Amino acid sequence: MTHTEEINLDSHDETGENTVVDLEHADAVHAETTHEIHHEVTLAAEPIAHVGNFPITNSLLNTWLVVVIIIIFSVVLRTRMRLIPRGIQNVFELFIEGALDMCDSVTGDRKKSKRVFPIVFTFFAFILLNNWLGILPGIGTIGFVENGTFIPYFRGGTADMNTTLALALISVIGANIFGMVSVGVLKHANKFINIKSFLDIPKKIKKDLSIIIVNPIKFFVGLIEIIGEVAKVASLSFRLFGNVFAGEVLLSTLAVIFAYGLPIPFIFLEIIVGFVQALIFALLTLVYYTIASMDEEH
């Protein structure tokens, strides 16, 4: 209550009615100045700024930070490349060689692995950094207050459905483009809309009558493949988002219960989960690219 309000109350002491009004006003002012600040973990990322009508969310800011880190690391590593590796170059080359061997176990061909590896490894690095940045101190805890709600400046990028959905779309659409380049546009499209199966019926019906039943089934199987591509997008995006968002909620809940000591084991657990989810996303992308590059007959 301010000094002015105290004088106002004293001057109307004799009338009871005016005193009640002033007390109610004082309580309202007191409530406005002492309202609680709350923060809830929401499914949607919170906007922290706008460029025109385009909102810049805290998760988007986090993904930009990851992109900057990857670019800086790549440039520094490239400028320090030596014919005889040493230090971080030696460690990085060892890691890349192991990752290429893992790719070979899926593709069965080092030449094909080298074509797919840059895309798959970029997915892995981008998702891993986003997962791990989301559990660093300051991410999700440093921000500003707006209308009594705390909004952090940064939030884990993969804890936002928009980010994981975009990554899944890039993965699946990229795999189909890779398939068109590898086996040809018509052959790849034939996996989904199998017109060839109907065209082959008049040619082979004399040799094999079962083709009347088998080839229409092939056509409808191709239509199911289209549904399968949509399912891939849903599977990739929801799996990554669900695991990362659940970890974010878990750590926030534990911090509210007891902030000192209790969340530490779960932070290490989230580090492992973040690595595993990045690896799963990258390996599934590798499998999609490998299958798309195969001829339908194989």
N, C-alpha and C positions, 0 to 999 in steps of 0.2 A: 504494500500500500504506500502511495506517495505522500509527501508532506502536504500537498494541496488537498488531497482527499481527507486527511486527518482533520484539517481546519474546517472543511465542509461538514464533517460529521459532528464536530463540537458545536458549531454554530446553529445546528438544527436539533440540538439535544432535547429541547422542550416540546417539540412537535412529535412524536413517535413515528408518524407516517413517512416524513422525509428521511428520517434516519434509516428506516428499513430499505428505502430505495437506494440510498447511498451505499449501504452495506452490500446489497445485491450487485451493484455496479463494481464495488471493490472486489467482490469474490470473482466476478467475471474477468476483471483485469488480472487478478492473481492467477486464475486458471490459464489465461493466455500466456502469461510469462513463465509458468512452471509446467507447461505441457511436456509429456514424455516423448523422447525420441525413440522410434522403433524401426527395426529393419527385418524384413521378411525375405526369405529365399524364394524368389518367384521363378516360374518357368520362363517367362519372357525376360530378355535382357533390358536393363533400364537405360533410357536415353540420357546422355550427359551434355549433349550439345546438338545444335542443328545447323546444317548448311542449306539454307533455303528451306525446302520441305523435306530434306533428307535427314533423318535422325542418325546421329553418331552414338551408338550404344557402347557400354563399357566392355562388352565381349568383343565388339568390332575393334575397339582400341587395343584390346589384348592381342587379337590376331595380327594387327598391324605391327605391334611390338615384336611378335614372333617373326614376321617377315623381315623386319629390319635386322634382327639378330642373325637370321639365316644368311641374309645378304652380306652382312659385315663379316661373319665367320667364313663364308665362301671366298670373299675377296681377299681376306688376310691369308687364308690357306693357299689360295692360288698364287699370290705374290711370293710366298715363301717355299714354293715347290722346288725341290732339289733332285738331281739325278740319283743321288744316294740319300735315301730317306733317313731322317733322324727326328727325335723328339715327337711332337704331336703328329707330324706327317707319317711317321712310322706306325703309330697307333691307329691313325685313320686309315691308312692303306691296309693294315691287318683287318680292320673292321669291314672295309669294303670288300676285301677278298672273301671273307667269311659270308657276307651277305650275298655275293655273287654265287658262291657255292650252294647256298640255300635256294637261290633262284633256279640254278641248274637242276636241282632235285625236282622242281615243279615243271619247268619247261622242257628239260631233257636236251637242251641245246644251248651252248654258251653264246652263240651268235644271237639267238632270240633273246636270251637273258640280258645281253648288253643293250638291246633295243628297248626292253621294258624297264630295266633297272632304274634309269633316271627318274621315271614317273613314280614308280613304286617307292623308291627310297625318299623322294620328296614328300610323299604322303606320310611316310613313317616319321621323318624328322619334324614335319609341321605339326602333326597330331601329338607326338611325344612332348614337344616343347609346350604346346598349349595345355596338355594334361598336367605337366609338372609345374608350369607357371601358376596354374590355378590354385596350388596348395602352398605357394611361397608366402611368407609373412608380408603383409601389406596389400596383397591381392585380395580384394573383398573386404578389407578393413580400413582402408584410407579412402575418404570420399568427402561428400558434403551433405548437408541437411536441407531438404526441400519439403515444406508443408508438414514438418514433423517426421518425415521419413528419411532415413539414412540411405544414400545412394553411393555405392563405391565407384571410384574412377576406373578400376579394372575388375574384370570378372573372367574366369576361365573361358576361353573361346569355345571349347568343345562342350561346355555346359549350356550352350545356346543351340536350340534345335535348328536355327537358321544356318549355323556354321556346319553342323554335321550333315544336314540335308544337301547343302551346296557341295560338300566333299563327296557325298554319295553320288550325286548327279554327275559330277566331273568324272568319277571313277567309272560308272556304268556307261555313260555316253562316250567317254574316251576309249573304253574297251571295244565298243561297237565300231568306232572310227578306225581303231587299230585293226579290227577284223576286216573291214572293207579294204584297207590298204594291203593287208597280208594276202587275202584269198580272192579279192575282187568284190566289187559292189554287188553284182548280181548273185554271186555264190553266197555271199553273206546274207543278203536280203532273202534268199531262198530258204534260209533256216527259219524264217518267221512267216513268210507268205510263199508257201511251196507250190507255185503254179506248175513247176516242172513235173510234179507227181501226177497231175491231171493230163498233161501233155504226153506223158509216157504211156498212158493207158491204151490208146489206139495202137501204139507201136508194139507193145509187148503182150497184148491180150491173147494173141494166138498161142504164144509159148507158155503163158502162165495165167490161168483164169483168176487166181487168188489176188492178182493185182487190182481187180475191181474193188476189193475190200481193203487191201493194204494201203494203197495210195491215197484214198480219201482220209484214212486215219492219219497218214503222214501230214496231210494238209492241216488237219485240226490240231495235231501236235505242235505244228508251227505256230498256230494262234495261241496255244498255251504258253509257248516260249515268250511271246510278247508280255503276257501276264507275269511270267517269271522275271523279266527284266525290271518290271515295276516293283516286284517283290524284293529284288536285290537292293533297290534304292531304299525301300522301307527298312529292310534288315540291317543294312550298313548304318543308316542314320540313327535308327532307334537304339541299336545296340550300343553304339559309341556314346550317344547322348544319355541314355539311361544309366550306364555305369558311372560316367563322370558326374552327372547331376546328383545321383544317389550318394556318391562320395562327398560332394560339396555339402549336401544336407546333413550327412552324418557328422562331418567335422564341425559344422556350425552348431549342431545340437549338443555335441560333446563339449564345445567351448562354453556354451551357456551353462551346462551342468557344473563343470569344473575346468577352468581354462588352463590350470597349471598341472602339467604332467599327464593327465588323462588322454588328451588327443594324440600324444606322441606316437604310441604304437600304431594307431590308425593312420597317421601321416605316412609312416613307412609302408603300411599296407596299400595306401593310395598311390605311392610311388611305384610299387609293383604292378598294381592294377593299371596305372597309366601306361606303363611300358607294354603290358600284355595287350591292352586294347589297341594301342598304336600298331603293334606287331600283327594282330589279327586283321585289322583293317588293311594293312599293306599286303599281307599274304592272300586275303580274299581278292583284292584288286589284281594281284599277280595271277591268281587262278582264272579270273574273268578274262584277262588279257590273253592268257595262254589258250583257253577254250575258244575264244573269238578268232584266234589266228589259225585254228585247225579247220581243214576242209570238212564239210558236213559228212562225207562218206567215212571219215576217220574218227 
